Amino acid sequence: MATAVNEPGGAPDDRPAEARGALDKALALLTALARPDGPHRLAELAAAAQVPKPSAHRMLRTLVDSGFASTAGGGSYQVGPHLLGMAAAALASSREGRFVRPVLADLQRRTGHTVHYALRSRGVAVQLDVVEPASGYRLAVRAGDEVPLHCTAAGRAILAGLPDREAAALLGAGPLAARTPHTLTDPAAVRAAVAAVDAHGYVVEDEEYAPDVRSIAAPVVDGTGAVAGAVAVSGLTFVLSRDSADVLGPLVRDAAARLSAALGSGRLRVVGEHG
């Protein structure tokens, strides 16, 4: 049974229950459609959205007709051009989008790897923007992707900027979900990895979220000094070696500092300012 939702002004939601239910289902289906590792099959989408398969199929047909979804062969679906266009327009008009993209593009030119900016949303990190290399290998990183905090470089950079109690609450008692054989699942081990940000201003993650992928990230803070997000560089391990990560780390840290300054923090460095 759908739950009434109050409007921003506090007035009760007077839509019919069936209308609220249909909207909730459509939004759940869109959320499932935008998850990483797509395209997604009908059964997977229906299960994720908790919608019966016949209903999910009908809604997906409507979403395809309107451009919010598209078919990808083999009975699978992916985000459609209309939804991607809306997301791009929202990003371009947002305060963050206006200053994030130039910094990411500059960092991509300097490093040659995929560069992305993530924001914290509840217990995950959401990719706000991604700049990919013009050629060569491309990673499965898309704007709108939700990724865990505990096993991604961007997530750990965000954790590093949170108060200890809040970070501990997000990690919980464990064990944490393992994405690969390399994923740290002990919250204490994750906290030790996060401590690298305090020492160096950035954190390196090796094949913990995806096999053969290494990432470097640094936290971005806002005008109050609170963590706002993280900027990250990711690449295949045979191209982005551990030695090169040590070279690229300061570039990522400096890009995060520029984004922090744009957010009004006035800092020249994010963390790791010694002497």
Secondary structure by P-SEA (a helix, b strand, c coil): cbbbbbccccccccccaaaaaaaaaaaaaaaaaacccccccaaaaaaaacccaaaaaaaaaaaaaaccbbbcccccccccaaaaaaaaaaaaaccccccaaaaaaaaaaacccccbbbbbccccccccbbbbccccccccccccbbbbccccaaaaaaaaaccaaaaaaaacccccccccccccccaaaaaaaaccccccccccccccccccbbbbbbbbbccccccccccccccccccccaaaaaaaaaaaaaaaaaaaaaacccccccccccc
